[in-house]
Amino acid sequence: MAPPSSTAPVADDPRAVDRALGARLRAGEVAAFDALYDRHATRLHRILCRLGASRESAEDILQETWLRLAANARALPDDTDVGAWLYTVARNLLRDGTRNERRRAVLTPPPPAPSPPEAEEARRAARADVQRLEAALASLPEASREILVLVGVEGMSPAEAGALLGLTAETTRQRLHRARAQLAEALDGRSERP
């Protein structure tokens, strides 16, 4: 068996996979678009919601993002990290919409199914903690909220998040450190209120 080609994407390198899918998309391969959608749509929707979009707005932004990819696919440079490109387009659309709306939605979890009183009390306390965290996260500046969502919620490494945001390693480290401190301060301030 021959060793793998140096041009074949390594399955463990998501950016290499995205670049390979981007090359196939530029060549007009519809299956590449579908594969990119499968890889990124759910995560993009989650990120948009965590960054303040309502579910409906996130769906609209997501649809517009995919339309823009379809319209611009053949013009993307060869080295385009399509995942980062999609995220950037979605983030810019969210910012544009936020500027127009000037409001942020805070998500609340759906109501749980009925359960015994002890479990219900535990769920109520957990819901309160989640709402407190969501409110604290929503109160942070956009750059801080963004890095925390990518690293803390989406599970990206700081290096992945930094690459997605176009930041140097040092800037990513500083922004993440500052964002964590801001979140801790926001949570401490909320816990002291009656």
Secondary structure, DSSP 8 states (H G I E B T S, - for coil): -----TTS--TT-HHHHHHHHHHHHHTT-HHHHHHHHHHHHHHHHHHHHHTT--HHHHHHHHHHHHHHHHHHGGGS-TT--HHHHHHHHHHHHHHHHHHHH---------------HHHHHHHHHHHHHHHHHHHHHHTS-HHHHHHHIIIIIS---HHHHHHHHT--HHHHHHHHHHHHHHHHHHHHHHHT--
